[in-house]
Amino acid sequence: MIDVANRHIVVVGAARSGLAAASLLKRKGAAVFVTDHGPIEDSAKEKLSRLNINFEERGHTEKAKGAAFLVISPGVPTEAPLVQEYLNNGKKVFSEIEVASWFNKSPIVAVTGSNGKTTVTNWLDHTWKKAGRKHVTAGNIGYAFSDTVDSTTNDGEALLEVSSFQLDHIATFKPHISLLLNITADHLDRYDEDFSKYAASKFRITENQTTDDWFIYNYDDPTITNHVSSLKKKENGPRLLAFSNKQEIQEEDGAFVRDQNIILKIDQQEEVLMPTNDVRLSGKHNLNNGLATALAARASEIKSDIIRESLRTFEGVEHRLEQVRTVNGVKYINDSKATNINAVWYALDSFDVPLTLILGGRDKGNDYSELVGQIREKVHTVIAIGEAKPMIEEQLKSIVPHFKTAKTMNDAVRSAKEGAKRGEVVLLSPACSSFDMYDNYEHRGNEFKKAVNRL
């Protein structure tokens, strides 16, 4: 742990995680200064003033330079000039989650991956509640780790959703159990459009783990299994648990499916956990999420009957394949959290009825042609919204019988209603970030729900 008492520390970014880091460092005796490239919300200014933390907005001045080290929010790119200045001067730059971990008392269960990490973190929380286990749930979900770390205890766990941006600037962050669900192209604009750099960032979740720790990973993801090969050569690497819904796991321990049953294999001993049909959440990707959750629970010595109950009762998370309402026999599904192509692919894979698909937002360099197979099979209408409309039109207009555009979410939902028939689904699964029209994916999902409830 780095001693922060009486040290001058600059925090970049005054949104949720930046405020949480600044507040934590202040509580621990640091002299904190907060700087933000853009405007700071009035509520954040009030909080900083109340804590006697000085701040600046709409740009970084000389006051932001010369600290012992820099703490950055996930939204601040490594390429930002201020971050580069610190790195070039040989000074450390840490993520909020790294700083919080210095004051943590609990074993950490950390979940990362391009898709599914919010679902799995919530599923772990559900499981721990069923087991009556002490825990905090934080990270890239709900509360920043810095806001909850003072509640951690030696006899509980910290369940954390962790993004690649948070892993970019760790030093000593060490999960007792780490889960890597999948790696698909996402956020490449932050990694020089280089997939290998993005993957390397995800792999950092294992970098401080030892033989006392566990790494739970997707057995069907070649990028991940390639990393596991190098982990196996590491003298002091973590113990491995693999999961797959496509094939039986041979040499290693883990979880897989045989004859429509979930099998847990621990210490090479197999146990039939439950039928796959008993898992409440539908879709193959959610079966994988359930397998990963079951392994994390087992590694934490939670009993099988609790794991079974959790898999049977977990209903999913808001804005992730969330059923909003059925109107005239048409189901309206909010999947606003699908901010990349792979997430949309998984969403489409969950349905076997005709669909109207609402796509769009701020494009992140998407290749929409990756969806062509699923769209040809299931989607009769694509409605494009947001800045990405021209790209979506160029790549998908000739693929679907009906291609439409809409200026607002309300227009998109009304347009969808016109063409959808009883027994069909209208799916908001945007494949894009929300920042062209909305504050975040929750704001976008809530606007979709409002529009559906107006029908």
C-alpha positions as CSV (number, residue, x, y, z in Angstrom):
1,M,0.0,0.0,0.0
2,I,1.2,3.5,-0.8
3,D,1.1,5.9,2.1
4,V,-1.0,8.9,1.0
5,A,-1.0,11.0,4.2
6,N,0.0,14.6,3.6
7,R,0.9,13.9,-0.1
8,H,-0.2,16.1,-2.9
9,I,-2.3,14.0,-5.3
10,V,-4.2,15.1,-8.4
11,V,-7.4,13.3,-9.4
12,V,-8.4,13.7,-13.1
13,G,-12.2,13.6,-13.8
14,A,-15.0,14.8,-11.5
15,A,-17.6,12.2,-12.4
16,R,-18.6,9.3,-10.1
17,S,-15.3,7.4,-9.8
18,G,-13.1,10.6,-9.7
19,L,-15.2,12.1,-6.9
20,A,-15.1,8.7,-5.0
21,A,-11.3,8.6,-5.3
22,A,-10.8,12.2,-4.2
23,S,-13.1,11.7,-1.2
24,L,-11.3,8.5,-0.2
25,L,-7.8,10.1,-0.5
26,K,-9.0,13.1,1.5
27,R,-10.3,10.7,4.3
28,K,-6.9,9.1,4.3
29,G,-5.1,12.4,4.9
30,A,-3.9,13.3,1.4
31,A,-3.8,16.9,0.0
32,V,-6.1,16.4,-3.0
33,F,-6.7,18.5,-6.1
34,V,-9.4,17.6,-8.7
35,T,-9.1,18.7,-12.3
36,D,-11.6,18.1,-15.2
37,H,-11.2,18.8,-18.9
38,G,-14.9,19.7,-19.1
39,P,-17.5,21.3,-16.9
40,I,-18.1,19.9,-13.4
41,E,-21.7,19.4,-12.4
42,D,-23.0,21.6,-9.6
43,S,-23.7,18.7,-7.3
44,A,-20.1,17.5,-7.7
45,K,-18.8,21.1,-7.0
46,E,-20.9,21.2,-3.8
47,K,-19.5,17.8,-2.6
48,L,-15.9,18.9,-3.3
49,S,-16.4,22.2,-1.5
50,R,-18.0,20.4,1.4
51,L,-14.9,18.1,1.6
52,N,-12.6,21.1,1.3
53,I,-11.1,19.7,-1.9
54,N,-9.9,22.3,-4.4
55,F,-10.8,21.8,-8.0
56,E,-10.7,23.3,-11.5
57,E,-12.9,22.7,-14.6
58,R,-12.9,23.3,-18.4
59,G,-9.2,22.5,-18.7
60,H,-6.0,21.6,-16.9
61,T,-3.8,24.4,-15.6
62,E,-0.4,24.4,-13.8
63,K,-2.2,23.5,-10.6
64,A,-2.8,20.0,-12.1
65,K,0.9,19.4,-12.5
66,G,3.6,18.6,-9.9
67,A,1.6,16.1,-7.7
68,A,3.2,13.0,-6.2
69,F,1.1,10.9,-8.6
70,L,-2.0,11.1,-10.7
71,V,-5.3,9.2,-10.2
72,I,-7.6,8.9,-13.3
73,S,-11.2,8.0,-13.9
74,P,-12.0,5.3,-16.5
75,G,-13.3,8.0,-18.9
76,V,-9.8,9.7,-19.1
77,P,-7.7,8.2,-21.9
78,T,-4.0,7.4,-21.3
79,E,-3.2,9.6,-24.4
80,A,-4.6,12.7,-22.6
81,P,-1.8,15.3,-22.5
82,L,-1.8,15.7,-18.7
83,V,-1.6,11.9,-18.3
84,Q,1.3,11.7,-20.8
85,E,3.1,14.6,-19.0
86,Y,3.1,12.6,-15.7
87,L,4.2,9.4,-17.4
88,N,7.0,11.1,-19.4
89,N,8.2,12.7,-16.1
90,G,8.5,9.2,-14.6
91,K,5.6,9.7,-12.3
92,K,2.9,7.1,-11.5
93,V,-0.6,7.1,-12.9
94,F,-3.2,5.0,-11.1
95,S,-6.8,4.1,-11.7
96,E,-9.4,4.7,-9.0
97,I,-9.9,0.9,-8.5
98,E,-6.1,0.5,-7.8
99,V,-6.2,3.3,-5.2
100,A,-9.2,1.8,-3.5
101,S,-7.6,-1.6,-3.3
102,W,-4.8,-0.1,-1.1
103,F,-7.4,0.3,1.7
104,N,-9.3,-2.9,1.0
105,K,-9.7,-5.6,3.7
106,S,-11.7,-8.3,1.8
107,P,-10.6,-10.9,-0.7
108,I,-11.5,-9.5,-4.2
109,V,-13.7,-11.3,-6.7
110,A,-13.2,-9.3,-9.9
111,V,-15.1,-9.7,-13.2
112,T,-14.0,-8.4,-16.6
113,G,-14.8,-9.1,-20.2
114,S,-16.2,-7.3,-23.3
115,N,-19.7,-8.5,-22.6
116,G,-21.6,-9.9,-19.6
117,K,-19.6,-8.4,-16.7
118,T,-22.5,-6.4,-15.3
119,T,-24.7,-9.5,-15.4
120,V,-22.2,-11.7,-13.8
121,T,-21.3,-9.2,-11.1
122,N,-25.0,-8.8,-10.2
123,W,-25.4,-12.6,-10.3
124,L,-22.5,-13.0,-7.9
125,D,-24.2,-10.4,-5.6
126,H,-27.4,-12.4,-5.8
127,T,-25.5,-15.6,-5.0
128,W,-23.7,-14.1,-2.0
129,K,-27.0,-12.8,-0.7
130,K,-28.6,-16.3,-1.0
131,A,-25.6,-17.7,0.9
132,G,-25.9,-15.0,3.6
133,R,-22.2,-14.0,3.0
134,K,-20.9,-10.5,3.9
135,H,-19.9,-8.6,0.8
136,V,-19.7,-5.3,-1.0
137,T,-20.6,-5.0,-4.7
138,A,-18.9,-2.2,-6.6
139,G,-16.5,-1.1,-9.3
140,N,-17.7,-0.3,-12.8
141,I,-21.3,-0.9,-11.5
142,G,-23.4,1.1,-9.1
143,Y,-20.9,2.4,-6.6
144,A,-17.2,3.1,-7.2
145,F,-14.9,0.8,-5.1
146,S,-13.5,3.9,-3.4
147,D,-17.0,4.7,-2.0
148,T,-17.5,1.2,-0.5
149,V,-13.9,0.1,0.5
150,D,-14.2,1.3,4.1
151,S,-17.0,-1.2,4.5
152,T,-14.8,-4.2,3.5
153,T,-14.0,-6.8,6.1
154,N,-11.7,-9.8,6.5
155,D,-14.6,-12.2,6.6
156,G,-16.4,-10.9,3.5
157,E,-15.7,-10.5,-0.2
158,A,-15.5,-7.5,-2.5
159,L,-17.4,-8.3,-5.7
160,L,-16.1,-5.9,-8.4
161,E,-16.9,-5.3,-12.1
162,V,-13.7,-4.1,-13.7
163,S,-13.2,-2.5,-17.1
164,S,-10.1,-2.5,-19.3
165,F,-9.7,1.2,-18.6
166,Q,-9.5,0.5,-14.9
167,L,-7.0,-2.3,-15.5
168,D,-4.8,0.0,-17.7
169,H,-3.4,1.7,-14.6
170,I,-3.1,-0.9,-11.8
171,A,0.1,-1.7,-9.9
172,T,-0.7,-4.0,-7.0
173,F,-4.5,-4.7,-7.6
174,K,-4.8,-8.5,-6.8
175,P,-8.1,-10.4,-7.1
176,H,-8.3,-13.6,-5.1
177,I,-10.7,-14.8,-7.8
178,S,-10.6,-13.2,-11.3
179,L,-13.1,-13.9,-14.1
180,L,-12.5,-13.2,-17.7
181,L,-15.7,-13.8,-19.6
182,N,-14.7,-13.1,-23.2
183,I,-12.7,-10.7,-25.4
184,T,-14.2,-9.2,-28.5
185,A,-13.4,-6.0,-30.3
186,D,-14.6,-3.0,-28.2
187,H,-13.2,0.4,-27.2
188,L,-10.5,0.0,-29.9
189,D,-10.5,3.8,-30.3
190,R,-8.8,3.8,-26.9
191,Y,-6.2,1.2,-27.9
192,D,-4.9,2.6,-31.2
193,E,-7.4,0.4,-33.1
194,D,-5.2,-2.5,-32.0
195,F,-7.1,-5.6,-30.6
196,S,-4.0,-7.1,-29.1
197,K,-3.5,-4.0,-26.9
198,Y,-7.1,-4.2,-25.7
199,A,-6.7,-7.9,-24.9
200,A,-3.5,-7.2,-23.1
201,S,-5.3,-4.7,-20.9
202,K,-8.0,-7.3,-20.0
203,F,-5.2,-9.9,-19.2
204,R,-3.8,-7.6,-16.5
205,I,-6.5,-8.8,-14.2
206,T,-4.2,-11.9,-13.6
207,E,-0.9,-10.1,-13.4
208,N,-0.5,-10.0,-9.5
209,Q,-2.3,-13.3,-8.9
210,T,-0.4,-16.3,-7.3
211,T,-1.1,-20.0,-6.6
212,D,-3.3,-18.9,-3.7
213,D,-5.7,-17.3,-6.2
214,W,-8.1,-18.4,-9.0
215,F,-8.5,-17.5,-12.6
216,I,-11.9,-18.4,-14.1
217,Y,-11.9,-18.1,-17.9
218,N,-13.8,-18.8,-21.1
219,Y,-12.5,-22.1,-22.6
220,D,-14.1,-21.3,-26.0
221,D,-12.4,-18.0,-26.5
222,P,-9.1,-18.5,-28.4
223,T,-7.6,-15.1,-27.4
224,I,-8.1,-16.1,-23.7
225,T,-6.9,-19.7,-24.0
226,N,-3.7,-18.4,-25.7
227,H,-3.1,-16.2,-22.6
228,V,-3.8,-19.2,-20.4
229,S,-1.0,-21.1,-22.2
230,S,1.5,-18.5,-21.0
231,L,-0.1,-18.4,-17.5
232,K,0.5,-22.2,-17.2
233,K,4.3,-21.5,-17.8
234,K,4.3,-19.0,-15.0
235,E,6.0,-20.5,-11.9
236,N,3.6,-18.8,-9.4
237,G,0.4,-18.4,-11.5
238,P,-3.2,-18.7,-10.3
239,R,-5.2,-21.9,-10.2
240,L,-7.3,-22.3,-13.3
241,L,-11.1,-23.0,-13.7
242,A,-12.5,-23.0,-17.2
243,F,-16.1,-22.8,-18.4
244,S,-17.7,-23.8,-21.7
245,N,-21.2,-24.4,-23.0
246,K,-19.9,-25.9,-26.2
247,Q,-17.4,-28.6,-25.2
248,E,-16.4,-30.8,-22.3
249,I,-13.4,-29.6,-20.4
250,Q,-10.8,-32.3,-20.4
251,E,-7.5,-31.7,-18.6
252,E,-8.6,-28.9,-16.3
253,D,-11.2,-28.2,-13.6
254,G,-14.2,-26.1,-14.5
255,A,-17.9,-26.2,-15.6
256,F,-19.4,-27.4,-18.8
257,V,-22.6,-28.9,-20.2
258,R,-23.3,-32.6,-20.9
259,D,-26.7,-34.0,-21.9
260,Q,-28.4,-30.8,-21.0
261,N,-26.9,-30.8,-17.5
262,I,-24.4,-28.4,-15.9
263,I,-21.4,-30.4,-14.7
264,L,-18.9,-29.0,-12.2
265,K,-15.5,-30.6,-12.2
266,I,-13.4,-29.7,-9.2
267,D,-10.1,-31.6,-8.3
268,Q,-11.1,-33.8,-11.3
269,Q,-14.2,-34.9,-9.5
270,E,-17.4,-34.4,-11.5
271,E,-20.7,-33.3,-10.0
272,V,-24.0,-32.9,-11.8
273,L,-25.1,-29.5,-10.6
274,M,-28.5,-29.1,-12.4
275,P,-30.3,-29.2,-15.7
276,T,-29.5,-26.3,-18.0
277,N,-33.3,-25.7,-18.5
278,D,-33.5,-24.7,-14.8
279,V,-31.3,-21.6,-15.3
280,R,-33.7,-18.7,-15.3
281,L,-31.9,-16.4,-17.7
282,S,-32.3,-17.5,-21.3
283,G,-29.6,-17.5,-24.1
284,K,-26.4,-19.4,-24.5
285,H,-24.4,-16.3,-23.4
286,N,-26.3,-16.3,-20.1
287,L,-25.6,-20.0,-19.6
288,N,-21.9,-19.1,-19.9
289,N,-22.5,-16.3,-17.4
290,G,-24.1,-18.8,-15.0
291,L,-21.3,-21.3,-15.4
292,A,-18.8,-18.5,-14.5
293,T,-20.9,-17.4,-11.5
294,A,-21.1,-21.0,-10.3
295,L,-17.3,-21.5,-10.5
296,A,-16.7,-18.2,-8.6
297,A,-19.1,-19.3,-5.9
298,R,-17.5,-22.8,-5.7
299,A,-14.0,-21.2,-5.5
300,S,-15.4,-19.2,-2.6
301,E,-16.7,-22.4,-0.9
302,I,-20.4,-21.6,-1.4
303,K,-22.4,-24.8,-1.3
304,S,-24.0,-26.4,-4.4
305,D,-27.6,-26.1,-3.2
306,I,-27.1,-22.3,-2.8
307,I,-25.5,-22.1,-6.3
308,R,-28.5,-24.1,-7.7
309,E,-30.9,-21.7,-6.1
310,S,-29.1,-18.7,-7.4
311,L,-29.0,-20.0,-11.0
312,R,-32.8,-20.8,-10.8
313,T,-33.8,-17.4,-9.3
314,F,-31.6,-14.7,-10.8
315,E,-33.7,-12.5,-13.2
316,G,-31.0,-10.4,-14.9
317,V,-30.2,-6.7,-14.8
318,E,-31.9,-3.5,-16.0
319,H,-31.0,-2.5,-19.6
320,R,-29.7,-5.9,-20.5
321,L,-32.4,-7.9,-22.4
322,E,-34.9,-6.4,-20.1
323,Q,-38.6,-7.1,-21.0
324,V,-40.4,-3.7,-20.8
325,R,-43.9,-4.5,-21.9
326,T,-46.1,-6.5,-24.3
327,V,-48.3,-4.3,-26.5
328,N,-50.8,-6.0,-28.9
329,G,-48.9,-9.2,-28.6
330,V,-45.5,-7.6,-29.4
331,K,-42.7,-7.8,-26.8
332,Y,-40.5,-4.7,-26.3
333,I,-37.0,-5.5,-25.0
334,N,-34.6,-2.9,-23.6
335,D,-31.0,-4.0,-24.3
336,S,-29.5,-0.5,-24.1
337,K,-26.4,-1.9,-22.4
338,A,-25.4,-3.6,-25.7
339,T,-22.8,-1.0,-26.7
340,N,-20.8,-3.2,-29.0
341,I,-21.4,-5.5,-32.0
342,N,-20.8,-8.7,-30.0
343,A,-23.4,-7.8,-27.4
344,V,-26.0,-7.3,-30.2
345,W,-25.0,-10.6,-31.7
346,Y,-25.7,-12.3,-28.3
347,A,-29.0,-10.4,-28.0
348,L,-30.2,-11.6,-31.5
349,D,-29.0,-15.1,-30.6
350,S,-31.4,-15.1,-27.7
351,F,-34.5,-14.9,-29.9
352,D,-36.1,-17.2,-32.5
353,V,-39.0,-15.0,-33.5
354,P,-39.1,-12.2,-36.2
355,L,-37.6,-8.9,-34.9
356,T,-37.5,-5.2,-35.4
357,L,-34.1,-4.0,-34.3
358,I,-33.3,-0.4,-33.2
359,L,-29.6,0.3,-33.7
360,G,-27.3,3.3,-33.4
361,G,-25.8,6.0,-31.3
362,R,-22.2,7.1,-31.3
363,D,-20.2,4.7,-33.4
364,K,-17.1,3.1,-32.0
365,G,-15.6,1.9,-35.3
366,N,-18.2,-0.9,-35.6
367,D,-18.3,-3.5,-38.4
368,Y,-22.1,-4.0,-38.6
369,S,-21.6,-6.7,-41.3
370,E,-20.7,-9.1,-38.4
371,L,-24.5,-9.1,-37.7
372,V,-25.5,-9.9,-41.2
373,G,-26.1,-13.7,-40.6
374,Q,-28.3,-13.1,-37.6
375,I,-30.1,-10.2,-39.2
376,R,-30.9,-12.1,-42.4
377,E,-32.3,-15.0,-40.4
378,K,-34.4,-13.0,-37.9
379,V,-34.7,-9.2,-38.5
380,H,-37.3,-7.8,-40.9
381,T,-36.8,-4.1,-40.0
382,V,-33.8,-2.1,-38.8
383,I,-34.4,1.4,-37.4
384,A,-31.2,3.5,-37.2
385,I,-30.8,6.3,-34.7
386,G,-28.1,8.8,-33.7
387,E,-24.7,9.7,-35.3
388,A,-24.2,6.2,-36.6
389,K,-27.2,6.3,-39.0
390,P,-25.1,6.7,-42.2
391,M,-22.7,3.9,-41.3
392,I,-25.6,1.5,-40.4
393,E,-27.4,2.5,-43.6
394,E,-24.4,1.9,-45.8
395,Q,-23.7,-1.6,-44.3
396,L,-27.2,-3.0,-43.6
397,K,-29.8,-1.3,-45.8
398,S,-29.5,-3.9,-48.6
399,I,-29.7,-6.7,-46.0
400,V,-33.1,-6.2,-44.5
401,P,-36.6,-5.9,-46.2
402,H,-37.3,-2.7,-44.3
403,F,-34.7,0.0,-43.3
404,K,-35.8,3.1,-41.5
405,T,-34.2,6.0,-39.7
406,A,-35.6,8.0,-36.7
407,K,-34.6,11.3,-35.1
408,T,-35.7,10.5,-31.6
409,M,-36.2,7.3,-29.5
410,N,-39.9,8.1,-29.4
411,D,-40.0,8.2,-33.3
412,A,-38.1,4.9,-33.4
413,V,-40.5,3.1,-31.0
414,R,-43.6,4.4,-32.9
415,S,-42.1,3.4,-36.2
416,A,-41.3,-0.1,-34.8
417,K,-44.9,-0.4,-33.6
418,E,-46.2,0.2,-37.1
419,G,-44.4,-2.8,-38.6
420,A,-44.3,-5.3,-35.7
421,K,-46.9,-8.1,-35.6
422,R,-48.3,-10.2,-32.8
423,G,-45.7,-12.7,-31.5
424,E,-42.8,-10.6,-32.6
425,V,-40.2,-8.6,-30.7
426,V,-39.0,-5.0,-30.9
427,L,-35.4,-4.9,-29.6
428,L,-33.4,-1.9,-28.7
429,S,-29.8,-3.2,-28.9
430,P,-27.8,-0.2,-30.1
431,A,-24.2,-1.5,-30.7
432,C,-23.1,2.0,-30.0
433,S,-22.3,4.3,-27.1
434,S,-25.1,6.7,-26.0
435,F,-23.2,9.9,-25.7
436,D,-24.5,11.6,-28.9
437,M,-28.0,11.8,-27.5
438,Y,-27.9,10.7,-23.9
439,D,-25.9,10.9,-20.7
440,N,-25.3,7.1,-20.6
441,Y,-26.8,3.8,-21.6
442,E,-29.2,3.9,-18.6
443,H,-30.6,7.3,-19.8
444,R,-31.1,5.8,-23.3
445,G,-32.7,2.7,-21.9
446,N,-35.1,4.7,-19.7
447,E,-36.1,6.9,-22.7
448,F,-36.9,3.7,-24.6
449,K,-39.0,2.5,-21.7
450,K,-40.8,5.8,-21.5
451,A,-41.6,5.7,-25.2
452,V,-42.8,2.1,-25.0
453,N,-45.0,3.0,-22.0
454,R,-46.6,5.8,-24.1
455,L,-47.8,3.4,-26.7
